[in-house]
Each structure stands twice: as structure tokens, then as C-alpha cells.
């Protein structure tokens, strides 16, 4: 399986730079993964495709202001940090720009000196392990000095920071949003619940590895990034009950899908758990649990495109993407949505 098998041409003009005016008024491409048939709606029309007894599995992570601008304590040179993952209380994995000359022991200052950092080790791919120093509450300082790290293909400023959060976000820790969930409004969720659709919540803190390109020509040789997750007994009970009653389990986003498939047993049951997952789903993978997927349109040659291709078939996906491009759908994080059933 070759990387080029997941390439497609996308006009730059179709990369969404801003969110839809209202979350659920984004467009929705519905794909029948068995036949490849498509239909075109708006996201609020999703109520017509879900049935009483179905379950939507959502990722309730919340994006932190993980981008920090500061300077080196020794030279005064400007520096940018992007926080990737908390290792323990004051220690984080970070990406530095520029970072080539930043060695162990190098110290940095952010804001008005409210936050300081020191490199304590260098990991793979240039990632640094950094210890932070501060006096008050770290999260409050981060809110003051940090910036929400939008994906690199978004260059327009974000006027309302909450538009890069889902309406059901709860637990801070992501460097990027689980973007399939950005289309839901509280009103739409209430309407779905009134129709007998259940919601199960899990948490996966999304890292910037989501946007890291696949560099191996042989897809199977790609090393997937690890991300922290947790899923509790209540969510597992909802999902297992749905399967027992012959309802459909529909993952909202690739992040929810990856957690479900990580903790699932071979007979399709879900057990509570927490830890890290580096599951890499590409064509040939046999799904244990999910029956449907709500997702955005993904970058060419990305692991996310490979995951949706594994679920719906590569030919079906690339054909649907071609159709979406012809109809000028909006792509990527702030773009339109797909429902694959």
C-alpha cells in the first residue's frame, strides 16, 4: 500500500479559513459505504439519517492555549513553544521554533516572567521535554500568555476562540480540536436526544501529530503518534447496550473512533480504560465496533484519510472527495462534514 494511493488535488481556495456562520449550517455529504452513493444536505439534516436507539460517541476534550511566544533567557532571541502532551505536573513535551540550537539546560521566559521553562531532555523528532516554573495556577497563567494553536493551513485570525471548541468540551488537554464535533449545536444535540439518540462521551487529547505528514512511501511503515485517552464505565455501558439492541454506534470524529477501536475486544465489547493509544487504522483493518462515522474532509496522504478509507473503502472516499471538490465543499478543520453509514 503506497502513500500516493491517498493523494488527491485540492484547490487552495477550498481550505476553510473561518468557521461556518452557524455550526450546524455547514454542508453535509452523506456517503453509503456499501454502495458508494452520495447525497448532499446540511449538517442539521443529520436528524433524518439517525434512528432511535443509535448512539453517537463524542470526544469531550478541550483545546488549551498551547502556543507560547517568549524569548531565550541567555540571548533574548524569540522563541515559540507548542505544548504537545503533559508528562507530569510541570513537565511537558513541546515543539520549539526555532529549536535546533536549544539544548538541555536552555531557559526561556514567557509573558512578563509569570512563566519560565527549562529544557530537561531531547526526544525523537526534535521534541523537547520541558519543565515549567511559575507561582500561581498553571492553567490560569496559560490562559493569559498562551494562544490557541490553529492548524498550519489556517492563516486567518479566529475572532471567537470558542469556535475552535466543541459545545460539549469539558477536559482540557488538546493541542487541536476534534473537528468533526464542531458542527454540533446545543439545540441540535437536544433535538437528537429527543429523537431517542444516545450520547456516549470519551476523552482523547489530540496532539499536533494529527497534522504530521506520513513520510514513508510504504504506508504500513508509518509510526503513529501516541495520544492520551480515557473512557469510563457509563460510556461503555451505553455503547455495549446499543450493540446489544442492534442500534448503530456512530463515532463523531476519527479521535472517538480510535479510542473505541483501541479498547474494544475481539467480540465487539467496550471496556473502561485509560492510557495512550497509537493505533494506526488503514485499509485492511477490521472494525470491531463502529457502524458509522461523522468526520470532516482530511488532508491528502494523511493518516486520517487512511482511517476513513479503511472504513468506507478508498475508492468510495476518493470519489466522494472528487464530488465534494466539484461542488466546492469547504475542507479541513473549519470545513464541511461527512456522514459515512
C-alpha angles and dihedrals in degrees: 000000000000131000091233089063087075099048125114134166115251124185109233089229090070095060103106111234098182135029122263113272089252121021099233095042091075114114122266126209110199114206125193100212093201098053102019090234116151137199131186125228142136122272093252087062089069087096087075093059100048125078135208106273095034119125128216114205112207134188109230097193119134125218116241125211088259100165115090128185118201143121141261114266093221104043104017089233117155118257138184123208125194113193111223108174139351110238096181138335100305101007122092139173107238142177115225128206114224091015110147095100096039104111134179109295096028110137130209137193127213133190111348092333093288088124128039132175141193129198110239100174144354119236134188122311093017095296113150129213107223134188117212126212123202142139106224132037113321095218092052092050090048090053089055101045104023133087128210105255106230117197115276093250091061110083101161117095117254109236096191114038091199090068087074089056128073115241088242097049113136116151120061120225113093127115089198135028125253087242101194087070094055090084095065123096125194089246092053091049090051090050092050092049090050088055091057099262113144126213125215119191129210133163129234117165105220117223129202087253082088087077097040110116123239106249101181116092089212103065094208091063093062115117111223121219118244122239132188118248143170134188123183135213094260093058092045091051092052092050095044091047090051091054092046090053092048092248122143124258108214118189116217099218137346090276093062089044092053093051093048092049091045096057098034121110121226090261091057102257124136124225128191116260149143135203134084131320128200095170111156114203118195135149111308093041114128111222114223102194122002121095098179142015135211110202146150127243109278137214119271114267092010127140088240092058088049091052095052089044089055090054101042104020125266094252092050092049097047090046091051090048091052089051091048091051092050089051091047099242115177114251139216131005101348093029136101128293143245129212111203114193 
